[in-house]
Amino acid sequence: MHAREERGRLMGLRALVLAAMVALVGATGSLVAGAVVGMDASELAHLAALIAPALAVTLVAIASARILLTGASMRQSMVGIAVVGAVAAIANLVVLARQMTVDSHDATIVSVLFLYAAGAGVGAALALARSRTRAVDRLAKSAHRLGEGNLAERVGDLGAGPELDALGRMLDEMAERLGTAQARERVAEATRRDLLIAVSHDLRTPLASLRAMIEAVDERVVEDPNSMRRYSREMRRSVHQLVAMVDDLFELAQLDAGAIEAETRRARLDEIVGSAVAAVELQAQEKGLSLVADLSGAEDASCSPRLVRVIQNLLVNAVRHTPADGTVRVEARSSRDRLEVSVVDTGEGIAPEDLPRVFDPFFRGDPARHGPGSGLGLALAKRIVEGLGGEITAESRPSSGARFAVTLPVA
């Protein structure tokens, strides 16, 4: 508080010094003008003698105005300035009359004119202060409502001069940014809440299965070799499911779009597709599925190595939801400015109402599409594709298979 008061005093002193300098410059200008028009030394000395008391009155008026108007309202300040100007002018006139430069009759007439000018100045100050005060009140009310959390509040056009209008625009822009940030925060919070619920639900099933089987083994409910082998396979499957889920969840949380954009590593599309196909080839063979890759001349396209994970996740999803003897295809098309890679299956398809949400983490729509996966594969694929500056879409009709397309800009 002490430092703030000290700064206030320094600013006031600087303003007073500036006003004195302006007055001195004006007085000096008057003497220079006298010299230019041909006044001799005695006449300039007499002019200086007349200007000196006027300058003193002016400085006293400025100092008095600073003291009297400190803490005053805008209306009071503007009226005070108009009055101080008129009083200073009349005081200077009185000094000149005392010096016998102006006779008393002329001084009276000029004083009346000064009083009239003072009245006109006060009226103009009141009119101007009224519009400025309304604008300031409007700014204060809008700021108060924004502070209460009403981010829909806007100041709008004040029509009160460039400074106050600029302040109003800044307040509106701040409210707009705050509203956008709040909306993003609400979406993020809803996403976090849904993610926690989904994680809890999806972890519960394999954990409950593991617990039941471990208790059965520990309590010797099952002891025959065949049952033990079956329990071992089921426990391994549950552990694998938990590991896959935790890995996907960790990668989804750690994935940084900025880091993806900054990557410089590149790979050929045929190598990327080959790696992704190899990762699901065994599962496809076990189900009797046909895996087909048709790159249509886009084999040499240069891509980020992260695209392997995207295509692999799409293939895993397609293999899981395509019945035996079905077909899963990887297709590609390239043009001058973009590359499109799609995964098409002949599975059960996706219901139209579920399509907009298939990339949400842990989304579960049609029970027919439930499976042992982590539920994060498509969400992870979307995050990677968007980090690469591309877009991923899904289209399907029930019982007619699904098509997931990845479109990327060509570097």
N, C-alpha and C positions, 0 to 999 in steps of 0.2 A: 504493500500500500504506500509506504514512504517513497519507494522508487517511482511509483506511478505519479505521485504528487509532484515529485521533483521534475519528472519529464514534462508534466503539465506546466509547471512554472517556466521551464526552459523554453517550451514552445510559445508561451505567452510573451516572454521577453524577446524572442526572435521576431514575433509578429510586430511588437512595438518598435524594435530597431528597424525593421523593414519599412514600417510606415514613416518613421522619422527620416530615413534615407530618401524615400519618395518625396516627402515634403522639401527636404534640402535640395533635391534635384530640381524640383519645381521652382524654388527660390533662385537657384543658380541660373536656371533657364530664363527667368525674368530679367536678371542682370545682364545676361548675354544678349538677350533681345534688345535691351536698352542700349547696349554698346553698339549693336548692329545698326540701330536707327540713328546713331550720331550723338548720343548723350555724352557730355564731357565728364570729367572726373567728379566734379562737385555734384552734378545731377545724379550720377550713379551712386554717390555716397548718400545723397538724400533718399534715393529709391531704396537703397539697402536699409536705411534707418526706418523707412516705412514698412518694409517687408519683415524686418526682424520681429516687431511685436505680433504681426499677423502669423508668422511662423510659430512663435511661442504659443499663441492662442490655439493654433491648429494642433500642436503636439499635446497641449493640455487636454484638448477635446478628445484626441485619440486615446490618451491614457485613461481619461475618465470613462469613455465608452467601454474600454476593455474591462475596467473594474465593475462598472454598473451592469454590463450585459453578460458577464460570466454566469453561466447556469440559467440564463433566460430562455424562454421558448423561442421557436422560430418566428412567430408573429411579433413578439416583443423585441427580438433582435432587429428585425427589418424596420419596425417603426422607430426603434432607438437610433438606428443608423441615419434614417431620414431626418430625425430631430437634431441629432448631433451635427449633421452637415449644415442644417439651417442655422443653428445656434452659432457654429463657428463662423459662418458667413456674416451673420449680424454682428458678432463680436469684432470681427475684422473691420466691418464698416464703422462701428463705434470708435475703434482705435484711429481710423483714418480721419473721422470727424474731429476727434480730440486734437489731432495733428493739424487741424485747420485746412486739410486738403480738400475736404468736402464740406459745404455749408450745411447748417442744421436743417433747412427746408428740403434740400436734395437728399440728405441722409434719411429724413423721415419718410420721404416717398420711396426710396430704395428699400428701407426697412419693411415698409408695408408690402412691397413686391416680394421681398424675401420671405415674409410670413405667409403670403399666398403660395409661394413656391414650396414652403415647408408643408403647408396643408395638402397641396397636391402630392408631394412626395410621401406623406404619411398615408394618404388614401391609396396611392399605388402600392405602397408596401403592404397595407392591409389586404388588398385584393390579391396580390401575389402570394402573400403568406397563407391566405386561406386555401388556395389550390395546393400549395406545397404541404400544408399541414394535413389536408385530406389525404394526399398521396402517402405521407409518412404514416398516418393512422392506418391506412389500408395495408401498408407493408407490415406494420406491427401486428395487426390482426391476423394476417396470413401467416406470419412467422409463428405466432402463438398457436394457431390451429395446426400447423405442421409439427410444432413441438409436442402437441397433444396426440400426435399419431395420425392425423387426417392428411395422408399424403396425396389425396385428390385435390387439395386446396391449391389454387393458382391465383397469382396477383393480376395477371393480364396486363393490358396497356394502361399505364397511368396517365400519360399525356402531361407529365409534370417536369419536363426538361430532360436532357440527355443523361444527367447523372442519376436521377431517381429512376428513370426508365431502365437504365442499364442495371441498377440494383434489383429492380423488379424482375428483369429477365434472368439475372443470375439466381434469384430465389426460385423462380419457376424451373430453371434447369436443374438446380439442386434437388428440388422436389421430385422431378422426373427421374433423376438418377437414383434417389433414395427409393422411389417406388419400384423401379426396375430391380434394384438390389434386393429389396424385400421380397419381391415375387420370386426371384431366383433362390433366395434363402428358403422360402416356403416349399418350393419344388424340391430343393435338395433335402430338406428335412423330411418331406413326405417320402422321397426316394430312400433315404436312410432308414426310416421307420419300416417301410415295406421290405427293404433288404434284410433288416434284422428279423422281421417276422418270418420271411421266407427261409433265411438261413436256419433259424431255430426249427422250423417245420421240416426242412430237408435233412438236417443233421439228426433229428430225432429218430427217423426210420432205421438207418443203418446202425445207429448206436443201440437202439432197442433190440434189434436183431442180434447184434454182437453180445449184448448182455444176456439175452435169453439163452443163446447157445453156449456161452461160457459157463453160465450157471448150471445148464444141463450136464455139461461135461464134468464140472467140478463136483456136482452132487451125484455123479455116476448114474444119471438117468439114462444115458446112452453109453454103452461100452463096446458093442460089437464093431468090428473093423469097418464094415460098410457104412454104418451110421457115422462113425468118426470121420471117415473120409468125406462123406457128404457135408458134415458140419465144418470140416476144414475148408472145403471149397467155398461154402457160403460165407465163412468168416473172412476168407481171403477176398471174396467179391465185395463184402461190406467195407473192408479196410481199403481196397482199391477205390471204391466209390468215395470214401471220406477223403483220401489223399487227393483224388482228382478235384473234388469240390474245394478243398482248402487251397490247392495250387491255383485253380482258376480264380478263386476269390482274391488271393494275394496278388495275382497278376493284374486283375481288374482294378484293384485299389492302387497299385503302383504305377499303372500305365500313365505316362505323361505325353500328352499330344505334342507339346513343344519339343520333347526329346525325339519323338518319331519324326517330326518335320526336319529336325537338324541332322538326322542320319544321312550318311553319304554312301553306305554300302548298297550295292546293287547286285541283282542276279537275273538270269534269263528266265522267262516265263516257263519254258519247258522243264527247266530244272525245278522250279517251284512246284509246278503241278505234279511232276514225277515224285517229289518227296511227299507231298500231301496224299497222293494215291497210294504210295507204298505203305503209309501209316494205317490205312483202313483196308488194305487188300485182303488180309487174313479174315477179318470179320465179314467182308463181302463174300469170300469163298465159302465160309461156314454157312451163310444163308443162301448160297446159290445165286447170288446177284451178279449181274454183268456190269463191270466198270469200264466206261468208254471215255477217252479223252480226244476231243476234236478241237484243235487250237486254230485251225483255219488260217495258217500262215502267220500267226502271231507268236510263234515259238521264240523269236529273237527279241521280243519286247523286253525292255529293261524295267525291273520292278524292285521294290523293297523286299528283302528276305522275310520280313514280317508277314508278307502275304501268304507264306506257307501255313502259318497258324490259322489264318482266316479260311483258306480253302479247306484245310484239314477239318476245322470245326464244322463247316458246311457239309462236307462229305460224311463225317461221323453222324450228323443229324439226319442226312438223307438215308444212309445205310440202316440206321436204327428204325426208321419209319417206312421203309420199303419192304413189302412182303417178299417171300422167297420167289425166285425166278424173275424178279423185277430188274429194272435197269437204272443205273445212276450214271449221268453224263456230266463231264466237265467240258464246257464250251468257251471259246474265246473269240473275240473280234477286236481288231485294232483299226484306228483311223489316225489322222494327222495329230489330233489333239487329245484323244482319249483311248483308254483301253477298257474293254468290258469282259469280265470273266464271270460265267454263270455255272451253277450246279443245279441240274434238273433231275428229278426222280419220278418214279411211277408209283409212289406210295399212296397212302390214304388221303393225302391233301390236308389243308388247313381250313377251318371254318372261316367265313368272311368276317365275322365279328372278332375273331382272334388275330387276324393279320396285323392290325395296327399295333399290337402289343407283343409280337413274337420276339422282339429284340430286348424286351424288358428283362432284367435279371430275375430268375426264378419264376417267370410267368408260367402258369399252368392253365391251359385252355381245355381243349378236348381231351378227356382222359385217355383216349386212344393214343395220344402223342406223348404220354408219360413214359419215362424210361429210366434206366439206371444212371443217366448222366448227371452232371453237377447242376444243370439248369443255367449255366453261365456262358456256354459256348457261343451262342448267338450274340449276347450282350458284349462279350469280349471281342468278337469279330467286328461288330459295329464300331466299338471304340477304336480299334486299330485302323479301320477303313477311314473313319472321320479324321483320325490323326494324320493320315496320309493325304488328306485333302479330297477324299472321294466320297462316294455314297453307296449304301447297300440297301437293296429293296427286296421285298418278297411278294410273290404273287401265286395264287393257288385257287383251285376249286375243289370242293370235297370229292373224294374218290377219284380225282384226276391228277394226283401228284402235286408237287410244288416246284417253284423255280426261284432261286435266290441269285440275284445279280449284283456284282460288285463293279462299279464304274470308277476308274481312276484317271486323273490327268496324266498325260504323257510328259515326262520331264524333257 
